[in-house]
Amino acid sequence: RNGKFYFMHDKLQEAAYSKMKPEERCLHHNRYGLALGFVAVRERDDRLLLTAVTQINHGGPQAVIDDEQAVVVANLNLDAGKKAMYMSDFFAAHSFFEHGISYLRLRREYWNEHYDLSLELFNLAAKCALMNAEHDSLKMLTDQIMHNAKCFEDKFQAISVTVTLLNWSGNVPAAVELIRTTLSSLDEELPSAVTPTVVKKHLDNTKKQLALLSDDTLLSYLTMVNPSKLFAVELLVELYGSLTLIGERATQRIIPLRVIQISLTYGMSPHSPTAFAQYGSYLALIGDEFEEGYRYVKFALSLMKKLPSRAHDGSTLFWSTHTRIHIEPMQSSIECYLDAYKAHMKSGNTYVLVLATSSMYNNCCLWSGKELNAVVDSMKDT
């Protein structure tokens, strides 16, 4: 038909397929998938790539003819897994990464011989296992990374995923302990006991550093590039969230100050705008320094717009609005909470942040005298 051969019925195709020996089937899947894979790469056809790699994986490691082909197939699985992650299909992505790892395991020394490829496959497989709640798989993957990583920097992603897993599974004290230990290894150790005196010392140091810098000077700071400091800031932000869950407020107060101090030394990170918004809100609402607090809230919003990452806009908008509703007309400024909610949803931020933002917005709608029917509709929407 149309110059092509077809089976008259699916059962005929199944019968023909079952007549082949298992090793022949694997070999045919492998050859067919590789042929499609090279075309997919050449044509940059993502859909064909996923089809090709699926066919190769039907063949399995036993169909691979040599070590060179095994590495090629592992790389194809890596590419296919990334495409699946981009489409938010974490189950398919995890399968691709696990298959990629299985091809590397044909060599006993694969971590030494193909270190970068192994590290990336294991890290991405661990991320997908976290999203899929496959905790046993996640534990095995992160254990392998921690055992085989050549330097502490290469352990960062595994540590981050483990912290998230501990928080999500309710073992928050263990997450806090892991963060504190890692921060200590990164020379960013926090005080074991945070007293009002410690908070005042951190606050005074931050004020002293910022007193010499104008907003324009701060905006001209370069972005942070030091991997260790970027990870330290990420962990500090994670620690803030963990401490929120267990109600440890004292240490929370110095975390934004520490993020600002790191930013002033090493450059602005994607989390710096939120830290400045938290600092401004603290000055205004706790320290009763509304003019200075409002200045840093506005600076935080300017810095947020300057930085390329949009991942943490929701947090910056959320914290800055706490101060804005006390200075700007409440009826208009509370809409910034709604902007924060939308930004959280767009970036996939955690449920707690989304809930807090929507709750603040709806409560402020009541305080500002908004029509009750509109408030009820807003509550239903958010």
Disulfide bonds with the S-S distance in Angstrom:
none
